[in-house]
Amino acid sequence: MNLLTVGLSHRSAPVRVLERVAIGADDVDKILGELLDRPHISEVFLVSTCNRVEVYAVAETFHGGLGDVTEVLARQAGAEVAELADHFYVHYAGAAVEHLFSVAAGLDSMVVGEAQILGQLRQAYGVADQAGTVGRTLHELAQQALRVGKRVHAETEIDAAGASVVSEALSDAEAVLGGVAGRRALLVGAGSMGGLAAAQLRRAGIGSVAIANRTAANGARLAESLRAEGIESSTVELTGLSSAIAAADLVVTCTGAVGAVVTRDVVAEALRDRPDTGQPLLFCDLGLPRDTAPEVAELPGVAVVDLETLQARLTAQRGGSESERAAAIVADELRGYLASQRSAEVTPTITALRKRAAEVVDSELLRLDSRLPELDGAVRDELSRTVRRVVDKLLHSPTVRVKELAAVPGGSGYAEALRELFELDPQAPTAIRTPRSAEDVPVTGARSAQALLRDAHGQEPAEQDGEDR
């Protein structure tokens, strides 16, 4: 399998870099098209969340695919590939499958075990499917990854606390405000993240929620759903943010906009109109890029919780027995998936072997017909069936065995031996061999990938932190 994963996440890049590379929903189709137009990529889908931007591609060659993906991501970020090299991680073949399974299981999330990533993966695949950029390989892989994610959540308690980036941010908000029950919140953004934030606020006992959204209808729909749950809710125009902020105790932003929606001037104006409550005005910024300008945190009486804050706090909280159980499931699923892939790869060889055997039988029966033209038809048919049964029995055990052997690492050599010994159709080896060029060496770690990227762009290697991302 020539699966290639190239990406950046909260584990490899600070928020300021993720902001640069972030791909908005409106741009995903365009980026997928650009990637598929590249010469070395035949299938692709793209995952862009508040914590990661990852490209999963079927690449003709490793180096060619790596160059194609990094150039597109760098151009999208308005940067040179060399500027981002320290933050890219790259996985190839089986390592890429393992990474995707881990992402689906929530093991690679900022909040380990959060289930939101499953929906984000499903959406990423759906967008690519609609755009026509995925084929059989990525379809099967994506479906399997979603199954792995579901199995992990069903068989472990990795998400028992229902934790997510949203819940963790609101947990910080509760600590700053001394609880959010009965307080007034302003929610800027009514997309999927906004819906999650609204649900978390409702569970926390929020007093009222005002919603500001670019598309008024979506904001009104979310407000209506909150009212149906007994929460006082209303909508406000984005042009009236200052007044809405002045009336709030807590502002949650999650718009997906490219630039800051809440600026320093808007907040400063709001603070002038805001009554002194003795409590800080708290902003929870869940957007990537950030919706709240960094300068807002410098204003007196203001506190900001954003992805950078969460990244620093949650990095130290990874691990635990449930994570280990989840990792064991991922490893088990990975072994099964790779074994099935290797077994499937030997099928063309077995087909070619049986075809060769059938051709030999047919040839010998023709020879028999020419030598014994007077042979009774019934006898001839019985002879034909007997010879074919003998051949089938002779081939049964070796073909079953070669599929078993091919399922283990290094087992492809048995299929190659069959092709060599029986001089099978040259098209068969081409079909089952991983099409690598001599330069195409699998690379699975960030260290090697970054070295390759630096070499390609003439940079000296920088010191590494030793983490195999």
C-alpha positions as CSV (number, residue, x, y, z in Angstrom):
1,M,0.0,0.0,0.0
2,N,1.3,3.4,-0.9
3,L,-0.6,5.3,1.7
4,L,1.1,8.6,2.7
5,T,0.1,10.8,5.6
6,V,1.5,14.3,5.9
7,G,0.2,16.7,8.6
8,L,0.6,19.0,11.5
9,S,-1.2,18.8,14.8
10,H,-1.2,20.1,18.4
11,R,1.6,17.6,19.1
12,S,4.0,18.9,16.4
13,A,3.2,22.6,16.0
14,P,2.2,25.5,18.2
15,V,-1.2,27.2,17.7
16,R,0.3,30.1,15.7
17,V,1.6,27.6,13.1
18,L,-1.6,25.6,13.0
19,E,-3.5,28.9,12.4
20,R,-1.4,29.5,9.4
21,V,-2.0,26.1,7.9
22,A,-5.6,25.7,8.9
23,I,-8.0,25.1,6.0
24,G,-11.5,26.5,6.2
25,A,-14.5,24.4,5.1
26,D,-14.9,26.6,2.1
27,D,-11.4,25.9,0.8
28,V,-11.4,22.1,1.3
29,D,-12.8,21.2,-2.1
30,K,-10.2,23.5,-3.8
31,I,-7.3,22.0,-1.9
32,L,-8.5,18.4,-2.6
33,G,-8.6,19.3,-6.3
34,E,-5.1,20.8,-6.2
35,L,-3.8,17.7,-4.5
36,L,-5.5,15.3,-7.0
37,D,-4.1,17.3,-9.9
38,R,-0.6,16.6,-8.7
39,P,1.3,14.0,-10.7
40,H,2.0,11.5,-7.9
41,I,-1.3,11.4,-6.1
42,S,-4.2,9.2,-7.2
43,E,-6.5,9.4,-4.1
44,V,-6.7,11.9,-1.3
45,F,-8.8,13.1,1.7
46,L,-8.1,16.0,4.1
47,V,-8.8,16.3,7.8
48,S,-8.8,19.9,9.1
49,T,-9.9,20.5,12.7
50,C,-9.0,22.8,15.5
51,N,-6.1,20.6,16.4
52,R,-4.8,19.1,13.2
53,V,-4.4,19.5,9.4
54,E,-3.7,16.1,7.8
55,V,-3.6,14.8,4.3
56,Y,-4.1,11.1,3.6
57,A,-3.1,10.3,0.1
58,V,-2.4,7.3,-2.1
59,A,0.9,8.2,-3.7
60,E,2.6,6.7,-6.7
61,T,6.0,7.2,-5.0
62,F,6.9,8.3,-1.5
63,H,9.2,11.3,-2.5
64,G,6.9,12.4,-5.2
65,G,3.8,12.3,-3.0
66,L,5.6,14.0,-0.1
67,G,6.7,16.9,-2.3
68,D,3.2,17.3,-3.8
69,V,1.4,17.4,-0.4
70,T,3.9,19.7,1.4
71,E,4.0,22.1,-1.5
72,V,0.2,22.4,-1.5
73,L,0.0,22.8,2.3
74,A,2.8,25.4,2.3
75,R,1.2,27.4,-0.4
76,Q,-2.1,27.4,1.4
77,A,-0.3,28.7,4.5
78,G,1.6,31.4,2.5
79,A,4.9,29.9,3.5
80,E,7.9,28.0,2.1
81,V,8.0,24.2,2.8
82,A,11.3,24.7,4.7
83,E,9.5,27.1,7.2
84,L,7.1,24.3,8.1
85,A,9.5,21.4,7.9
86,D,10.1,21.2,11.7
87,H,6.3,20.9,12.3
88,F,5.4,18.3,9.6
89,Y,5.1,14.6,10.5
90,V,5.0,12.0,7.8
91,H,3.8,8.4,7.9
92,Y,4.0,5.9,5.1
93,A,2.4,2.5,4.4
94,G,1.6,0.6,7.6
95,A,2.7,3.5,9.8
96,A,0.1,5.7,8.1
97,V,-2.6,3.2,8.7
98,E,-1.6,3.0,12.4
99,H,-1.7,6.8,12.7
100,L,-5.2,7.0,11.2
101,F,-6.5,4.3,13.5
102,S,-5.0,6.1,16.5
103,V,-6.6,9.4,15.4
104,A,-9.9,7.7,15.0
105,A,-9.6,6.1,18.5
106,G,-9.0,9.6,20.0
107,L,-5.5,8.6,21.1
108,D,-3.9,11.4,19.2
109,S,-6.4,14.1,20.3
110,M,-5.5,16.9,22.6
111,V,-8.2,15.6,24.9
112,V,-7.4,11.9,24.8
113,G,-10.4,9.8,24.0
114,E,-12.7,12.6,22.8
115,A,-15.2,11.2,20.4
116,Q,-15.7,14.3,18.3
117,I,-12.8,13.3,16.0
118,L,-14.9,10.4,14.7
119,G,-17.5,12.7,13.3
120,Q,-14.8,14.9,11.9
121,L,-13.1,12.0,10.2
122,R,-16.5,10.9,8.8
123,Q,-17.1,14.4,7.5
124,A,-13.7,14.6,6.0
125,Y,-14.2,11.4,4.1
126,G,-17.7,12.4,3.0
127,V,-16.4,15.7,1.6
128,A,-13.7,13.9,-0.4
129,D,-16.1,11.3,-1.6
130,Q,-18.5,14.0,-2.9
131,A,-15.5,15.7,-4.5
132,G,-14.5,12.4,-6.2
133,T,-11.0,12.4,-4.8
134,V,-11.2,9.0,-3.0
135,G,-11.1,5.6,-4.6
136,R,-11.2,2.0,-3.3
137,T,-8.1,2.2,-1.2
138,L,-9.1,5.2,0.9
139,H,-12.7,4.2,1.0
140,E,-11.8,0.9,2.6
141,L,-9.3,2.5,4.9
142,A,-11.6,5.3,6.1
143,Q,-14.4,2.8,6.8
144,Q,-12.1,0.6,8.7
145,A,-10.7,3.5,10.7
146,L,-14.2,4.5,11.7
147,R,-15.0,1.0,12.8
148,V,-11.8,1.0,14.9
149,G,-12.8,4.2,16.5
150,K,-16.2,2.9,17.4
151,R,-14.7,-0.3,18.7
152,V,-12.3,1.6,21.0
153,H,-15.2,3.7,22.4
154,A,-17.4,0.6,22.8
155,E,-14.8,-1.6,24.5
156,T,-13.0,0.9,26.7
157,E,-13.9,3.8,29.0
158,I,-11.5,6.1,27.3
159,D,-14.3,8.7,26.9
160,A,-16.1,7.9,30.1
161,A,-15.9,11.5,31.2
162,G,-17.3,12.7,27.9
163,A,-14.3,15.0,27.7
164,S,-13.7,17.2,24.7
165,V,-11.9,20.4,23.8
166,V,-15.1,22.2,24.5
167,S,-15.7,20.6,27.9
168,E,-12.1,21.2,28.9
169,A,-12.3,24.9,27.9
170,L,-15.5,25.3,29.8
171,S,-13.9,23.6,32.8
172,D,-11.3,26.3,32.8
173,A,-14.1,28.9,32.5
174,E,-15.8,27.4,35.6
175,A,-12.5,27.7,37.5
176,V,-12.1,31.4,36.5
177,L,-15.6,32.4,37.1
178,G,-16.3,30.2,40.1
179,G,-18.9,28.3,38.1
180,V,-21.0,29.2,35.1
181,A,-24.4,28.2,36.5
182,G,-26.9,31.1,36.1
183,R,-24.4,33.3,34.2
184,R,-24.8,35.0,30.8
185,A,-22.9,33.6,27.8
186,L,-22.4,35.0,24.3
187,L,-21.7,32.3,21.8
188,V,-20.1,33.5,18.6
189,G,-20.5,30.8,15.9
190,A,-23.3,28.4,15.5
191,G,-21.6,25.6,13.6
192,S,-20.9,22.1,14.9
193,M,-18.4,23.4,17.5
194,G,-20.9,26.0,18.5
195,G,-23.6,23.4,18.9
196,L,-21.3,21.4,21.2
197,A,-20.4,24.5,23.2
198,A,-24.1,25.3,23.6
199,A,-24.8,21.7,24.8
200,Q,-22.0,21.9,27.3
201,L,-23.2,25.3,28.6
202,R,-26.7,23.9,29.0
203,R,-25.4,20.9,31.0
204,A,-23.3,23.3,33.2
205,G,-26.5,25.2,34.1
206,I,-25.9,28.4,32.1
207,G,-28.5,31.1,32.8
208,S,-28.8,32.6,29.3
209,V,-27.1,32.4,25.9
210,A,-27.0,35.0,23.2
211,I,-25.9,33.7,19.8
212,A,-24.1,35.7,17.1
213,N,-23.5,33.9,13.7
214,R,-22.7,35.0,10.2
215,T,-25.7,33.0,8.9
216,A,-28.6,34.3,10.9
217,A,-30.8,31.3,10.2
218,N,-28.3,28.9,11.8
219,G,-28.0,31.1,14.8
220,A,-31.8,31.3,15.2
221,R,-32.0,27.5,14.9
222,L,-29.5,26.9,17.7
223,A,-31.2,29.5,19.9
224,E,-34.5,27.7,19.3
225,S,-33.0,24.4,20.3
226,L,-31.7,25.9,23.5
227,R,-35.1,27.4,24.3
228,A,-36.6,24.0,23.8
229,E,-34.3,22.8,26.5
230,G,-35.5,25.5,28.9
231,I,-32.5,27.9,28.4
232,E,-33.2,31.6,27.8
233,S,-31.7,32.3,24.4
234,S,-31.6,35.0,21.8
235,T,-29.7,36.0,18.7
236,V,-27.6,39.1,18.1
237,E,-26.0,40.6,14.9
238,L,-22.3,40.3,14.5
239,T,-22.3,44.1,14.1
240,G,-23.6,44.4,17.6
241,L,-20.9,42.3,19.2
242,S,-19.7,45.1,21.5
243,S,-23.0,45.5,23.2
244,A,-23.5,41.7,23.4
245,I,-20.0,41.3,25.0
246,A,-20.8,44.0,27.5
247,A,-23.8,42.1,28.7
248,A,-22.0,38.7,29.0
249,D,-20.0,37.0,31.7
250,L,-18.5,34.5,29.3
251,V,-17.9,34.7,25.5
252,V,-17.3,31.5,23.6
253,T,-16.0,31.9,20.0
254,C,-15.8,29.2,17.4
255,T,-16.6,30.6,14.0
256,G,-14.1,29.1,11.6
257,A,-13.4,32.6,10.2
258,V,-9.9,33.2,8.8
259,G,-9.3,36.4,10.8
260,A,-10.1,37.6,14.3
261,V,-13.8,38.2,14.8
262,V,-13.5,39.7,18.3
263,T,-10.9,42.5,18.1
264,R,-9.3,44.5,20.8
265,D,-11.2,47.6,19.9
266,V,-14.6,45.8,20.1
267,V,-13.7,44.4,23.6
268,A,-12.4,47.7,24.8
269,E,-15.6,49.4,23.8
270,A,-17.6,46.6,25.6
271,L,-15.6,47.0,28.8
272,R,-16.4,50.7,28.9
273,D,-20.1,49.8,28.9
274,R,-19.9,46.8,31.1
275,P,-20.9,47.1,34.7
276,D,-18.3,46.2,37.3
277,T,-19.2,42.8,38.5
278,G,-15.9,42.1,40.3
279,Q,-15.5,39.1,37.9
280,P,-13.2,39.0,34.9
281,L,-14.8,38.9,31.4
282,L,-13.8,35.5,30.1
283,F,-13.3,34.5,26.5
284,C,-13.1,30.8,25.5
285,D,-11.7,30.8,22.0
286,L,-12.2,27.4,20.3
287,G,-11.4,28.7,16.8
288,L,-8.5,27.8,14.6
289,P,-7.4,30.3,13.4
290,R,-8.2,32.2,16.6
291,D,-11.4,34.2,16.6
292,T,-10.3,36.4,19.5
293,A,-7.4,38.7,18.8
294,P,-4.4,37.9,21.1
295,E,-4.3,41.6,22.2
296,V,-7.7,41.1,23.9
297,A,-5.9,39.2,26.7
298,E,-3.9,42.3,27.5
299,L,-7.0,44.3,28.4
300,P,-7.6,44.8,32.2
301,G,-10.4,42.6,33.6
302,V,-10.2,40.1,30.8
303,A,-9.2,36.5,30.8
304,V,-8.7,34.3,27.7
305,V,-8.7,30.5,27.4
306,D,-7.8,29.3,24.0
307,L,-6.3,26.3,22.3
308,E,-2.8,27.3,23.2
309,T,-3.8,27.4,26.8
310,L,-5.4,24.0,26.6
311,Q,-2.5,22.6,24.6
312,A,-0.1,23.5,27.4
313,R,-2.4,22.1,30.2
314,L,-3.5,18.9,28.6
315,T,-0.2,17.7,27.2
316,A,0.8,16.6,30.7
317,Q,-2.4,14.6,31.2
318,R,-2.0,12.0,28.6
319,G,-1.9,8.3,29.2
320,G,-3.8,6.0,31.7
321,S,-4.9,2.4,31.6
322,E,-7.8,3.0,29.3
323,S,-5.5,4.6,26.8
324,E,-3.3,1.5,27.0
325,R,-6.4,-0.7,26.3
326,A,-7.3,1.5,23.4
327,A,-3.8,1.3,22.0
328,A,-3.9,-2.5,22.3
329,I,-7.1,-2.5,20.2
330,V,-5.5,-0.2,17.6
331,A,-2.5,-2.6,17.4
332,D,-4.8,-5.6,17.1
333,E,-6.9,-3.9,14.3
334,L,-3.7,-2.8,12.6
335,R,-2.3,-6.3,12.5
336,G,-5.6,-7.7,11.1
337,Y,-5.9,-4.9,8.5
338,L,-2.3,-5.3,7.2
339,A,-2.6,-9.1,7.2
340,S,-5.7,-8.8,5.0
341,Q,-4.0,-6.3,2.7
342,R,-1.0,-8.6,2.3
343,S,-3.2,-11.6,1.7
344,A,-5.2,-9.7,-0.9
345,E,-2.1,-8.7,-2.7
346,V,-1.2,-12.3,-3.4
347,T,-4.6,-13.0,-5.1
348,P,-3.4,-12.0,-8.6
349,T,-0.5,-14.4,-8.3
350,I,-2.8,-17.3,-7.3
351,T,-5.2,-16.4,-10.1
352,A,-2.3,-16.4,-12.6
353,L,-1.1,-19.8,-11.3
354,R,-4.5,-21.4,-11.7
355,K,-4.8,-19.9,-15.1
356,R,-1.5,-21.3,-16.1
357,A,-2.5,-24.8,-14.8
358,A,-5.8,-24.6,-16.7
359,E,-3.9,-23.7,-19.9
360,V,-1.6,-26.7,-19.5
361,V,-4.5,-29.0,-18.9
362,D,-6.3,-27.7,-22.0
363,S,-3.2,-28.1,-24.1
364,E,-2.6,-31.7,-23.0
365,L,-6.3,-32.6,-23.7
366,L,-5.9,-31.1,-27.2
367,R,-2.8,-33.3,-27.7
368,L,-4.8,-36.3,-26.5
369,D,-7.5,-35.5,-29.0
370,S,-5.0,-35.4,-31.8
371,R,-3.4,-38.7,-30.8
372,L,-6.5,-40.6,-30.0
373,P,-9.2,-39.1,-32.3
374,E,-11.3,-42.3,-32.0
375,L,-11.5,-42.0,-28.2
376,D,-15.0,-42.3,-26.9
377,G,-16.5,-39.0,-25.9
378,A,-17.7,-40.2,-22.5
379,V,-14.2,-41.5,-21.7
380,R,-12.6,-38.3,-22.9
381,D,-14.9,-36.2,-20.6
382,E,-14.1,-38.4,-17.6
383,L,-10.4,-38.1,-18.4
384,S,-10.7,-34.3,-18.6
385,R,-12.5,-34.2,-15.2
386,T,-10.0,-36.5,-13.6
387,V,-7.0,-34.4,-14.8
388,R,-8.6,-31.2,-13.7
389,R,-9.4,-32.7,-10.2
390,V,-5.8,-33.8,-9.9
391,V,-4.5,-30.3,-10.7
392,D,-7.0,-28.6,-8.4
393,K,-6.0,-30.9,-5.5
394,L,-2.3,-30.3,-6.2
395,L,-2.8,-26.6,-6.2
396,H,-5.2,-26.3,-3.3
397,S,-2.7,-26.6,-0.4
398,P,0.0,-24.4,-1.9
399,T,-2.4,-21.7,-2.8
400,V,-4.1,-21.7,0.6
401,R,-0.7,-21.8,2.3
402,V,0.8,-19.0,0.2
403,K,-2.1,-16.7,1.2
404,E,-1.5,-17.6,4.9
405,L,2.2,-16.9,4.5
406,A,1.6,-13.7,2.6
407,A,-0.4,-12.4,5.6
408,V,2.6,-12.2,7.8
409,P,5.3,-9.5,7.5
410,G,7.8,-10.5,4.8
411,G,5.5,-13.1,3.3
412,S,5.4,-11.4,-0.1
413,G,8.5,-13.4,-0.9
414,Y,6.5,-16.6,-1.3
415,A,4.3,-15.0,-4.0
416,E,7.4,-13.8,-5.7
417,A,8.8,-17.4,-5.6
418,L,5.6,-18.7,-7.2
419,R,5.8,-16.2,-10.0
420,E,9.5,-17.0,-10.6
421,L,9.1,-20.8,-10.5
422,F,6.0,-21.0,-12.8
423,E,6.9,-18.0,-15.0
424,L,3.6,-16.5,-14.5
425,D,2.0,-13.7,-16.5
426,P,4.3,-10.7,-16.1
427,Q,1.1,-8.5,-15.6
428,A,0.4,-10.4,-12.3
429,P,3.7,-9.4,-10.6
430,T,3.1,-5.8,-11.6
431,A,-0.4,-5.9,-10.2
432,I,0.6,-7.2,-6.8
433,R,4.0,-5.6,-6.3
434,T,4.1,-2.3,-4.3
435,P,5.2,0.1,-7.0
436,R,8.2,1.7,-5.5
437,S,11.1,3.1,-7.3
438,A,14.6,2.5,-6.1
439,E,14.5,5.8,-4.3
440,D,11.2,5.1,-2.6
441,V,12.1,4.1,0.9
442,P,9.4,4.0,3.5
443,V,9.7,6.6,6.1
444,T,7.6,6.6,9.3
445,G,8.9,9.1,11.7
446,A,9.0,12.9,11.9
447,R,12.7,12.9,12.3
448,S,13.3,11.2,8.9
449,A,10.6,13.1,7.2
450,Q,11.9,16.5,8.3
451,A,15.4,15.5,7.3
452,L,14.1,14.7,3.8
453,L,12.2,18.0,3.6
454,R,15.3,19.9,4.7
455,D,17.5,18.1,2.2
456,A,15.0,18.8,-0.5
457,H,15.0,22.5,0.4
458,G,18.7,22.9,1.2
459,Q,18.5,23.3,5.0
460,E,20.8,22.1,7.6
461,P,19.2,19.6,10.1
462,A,18.0,21.2,13.3
463,E,18.0,19.6,16.7
464,Q,15.1,17.3,17.3
465,D,13.1,16.6,20.5
466,G,13.4,12.8,19.9
467,E,9.6,12.2,19.8
468,D,8.6,9.9,17.1
469,R,5.5,11.7,15.9
